[in-house]
Amino acid sequence: MTALPIRQIAYFVPDVRAAARAHSAAFGSGPYYIADHIPLVRAVHRGVERELDHSSAYGQWGEVMIEFCQQNNAGPSAFHDLYPEGSGSQGLHHVALFADDLDAVVAQFTDAGHALALDAEMTDGFRYAFIDTVALHGHMLELYAPTASLLGFYDLVRRKAGNFSKGVTIDIAFG
């Protein structure tokens, strides 16, 4: 496999705001940017197109971005693959890696025997994939191309962490 550094650590939680506040209080991470009901034009879970309504909180924790994810709708998903619907369980879900050629890196992982758990595209054309590496690593991998808008968002979160006052959350909207 190609050596790709971890860019983000993500947890599945029942409430992204509560998780962000608790993590900030415990570890000084943040501030957190909240995206509710992230709009997708396509979400293919294990080969089946499905609805996926999810929200996320993004903040900085030292050198790495941290994300808290919650699923807002019922049904199968890459989140529920690890944390079954209705179980109340939560925890580490994935680490994110930049992939300059998303399709090529997804193919590397699938050729090595790891299933493509999710292939999703947002309304702005941003595409990401979850690779099921649970048996190997205990969590999934998220892959996405380092687009200018994504790199700008990562930079914003990192810069704002330098002037951070604990407990701050900021709602963001996707158009």
C-alpha positions in Angstrom: 0.0 0.0 0.0 1.0 3.6 -0.5 2.2 5.3 2.7 -0.5 7.9 3.4 -0.3 10.0 6.6 -3.4 10.2 8.9 -5.1 13.6 8.4 -8.1 13.1 10.7 -9.4 10.8 13.4 -13.2 10.3 13.5 -15.6 8.9 16.1 -19.2 7.8 15.7 -21.4 9.3 18.4 -25.1 9.9 19.1 -24.7 13.7 19.4 -21.9 15.6 17.6 -22.3 18.8 19.7 -22.2 16.9 23.0 -19.2 14.9 21.9 -17.4 18.0 20.8 -18.0 19.8 24.1 -16.9 16.8 26.1 -13.7 16.3 24.1 -12.9 20.0 24.2 -13.4 20.0 28.0 -11.2 16.8 28.5 -8.5 17.5 25.9 -8.6 21.2 24.9 -9.5 20.3 21.3 -11.4 22.7 19.0 -13.1 25.0 18.2 -15.6 22.7 16.5 -17.3 23.5 13.2 -20.7 21.7 13.0 -22.2 20.6 9.7 -25.8 19.4 10.0 -27.4 17.1 7.5 -24.5 17.0 5.1 -26.1 16.9 1.6 -25.2 14.0 -0.6 -26.2 13.3 -4.2 -25.0 9.7 -3.9 -24.2 7.3 -1.1 -23.4 3.7 -2.2 -23.1 1.4 0.8 -21.6 -2.0 0.0 -22.8 -1.8 -3.6 -26.3 -0.6 -2.7 -27.4 3.1 -3.2 -28.9 4.2 0.1 -30.0 7.4 1.9 -27.4 8.7 4.3 -28.2 11.7 6.4 -25.4 12.5 8.8 -23.9 15.4 10.7 -20.3 16.1 11.7 -18.3 18.2 14.1 -14.8 19.1 13.0 -12.0 20.5 15.3 -8.3 20.4 15.8 -6.7 18.1 18.3 -2.9 18.8 18.4 -1.6 18.0 14.9 -4.6 16.2 13.6 -8.2 17.1 12.8 -10.8 15.3 14.8 -14.3 14.6 13.6 -17.4 13.4 15.4 -20.1 11.8 13.2 -23.7 11.0 13.9 -26.2 9.3 11.6 -29.6 11.1 11.5 -31.6 8.5 9.6 -32.3 4.9 10.2 -30.9 2.2 8.0 -27.8 0.4 7.0 -24.6 2.4 6.6 -20.8 2.3 7.0 -21.4 3.9 10.5 -23.9 1.1 11.5 -21.5 -1.5 10.1 -19.3 -0.8 13.2 -22.0 0.5 15.6 -25.3 -1.2 15.0 -28.4 0.9 14.9 -30.2 1.1 18.2 -27.2 -0.4 20.1 -26.2 2.9 21.7 -22.6 2.0 21.0 -20.1 4.6 19.9 -16.4 4.9 19.4 -13.6 5.2 16.9 -15.0 4.8 13.4 -12.3 5.8 10.9 -9.1 7.7 10.2 -8.9 9.8 7.1 -6.2 9.9 4.5 -5.6 12.1 1.5 -5.4 10.2 -1.8 -4.3 12.2 -4.9 -5.9 9.5 -7.1 -9.0 8.3 -5.2 -9.9 5.6 -7.6 -6.4 4.2 -7.7 -6.0 4.1 -3.9 -9.5 2.5 -3.5 -8.4 -0.1 -6.0 -5.2 -0.8 -4.1 -7.3 -1.5 -0.9 -10.0 -3.5 -2.7 -7.4 -5.5 -4.6 -5.8 -6.3 -1.2 -9.1 -7.8 0.0 -10.7 -4.8 1.8 -14.3 -4.0 0.9 -15.5 -0.6 -0.3 -18.0 0.1 2.5 -19.1 3.5 1.2 -18.6 5.6 -1.9 -20.3 9.0 -1.5 -20.5 12.3 -3.3 -21.6 15.7 -1.8 -23.6 18.2 -3.8 -20.5 20.2 -4.6 -18.9 17.2 -6.3 -16.6 16.3 -3.4 -16.2 12.5 -3.2 -15.1 10.3 -0.4 -14.9 6.6 0.3 -14.8 4.4 3.4 -12.7 1.2 3.1 -13.5 -1.6 5.6 -10.2 -2.3 7.3 -11.8 -3.3 10.6 -10.4 -6.8 10.6 -6.9 -5.4 10.1 -7.0 -2.1 12.0 -10.1 -2.1 14.2 -11.6 0.8 12.2 -12.4 2.0 8.7 -10.3 4.2 6.5 -11.7 7.3 4.8 -10.1 8.4 1.6 -10.6 11.6 -0.3 -8.7 13.8 -2.7 -7.0 16.9 -1.3 -9.0 19.4 -3.2 -8.4 23.2 -2.8 -11.6 23.6 -0.8 -10.8 20.7 1.5 -7.3 21.9 2.1 -8.7 25.4 2.8 -11.1 23.9 5.4 -8.3 21.9 7.1 -6.2 25.1 7.2 -9.1 27.1 8.6 -9.7 24.6 11.4 -5.9 24.4 12.2 -5.5 28.3 12.3 -8.6 28.8 14.5 -7.3 26.3 17.0 -4.5 28.8 17.7 -7.0 31.3 19.1 -9.3 28.8 20.7 -11.5 29.3 23.8 -12.8 26.0 25.1 -16.3 25.0 24.4 -16.9 26.9 21.2 -18.9 25.3 18.4 -19.7 27.1 15.1 -22.5 25.9 12.8 -21.5 25.7 9.1 -23.8 25.1 6.2 -23.3 23.3 2.9 -25.1 24.8 -0.1 
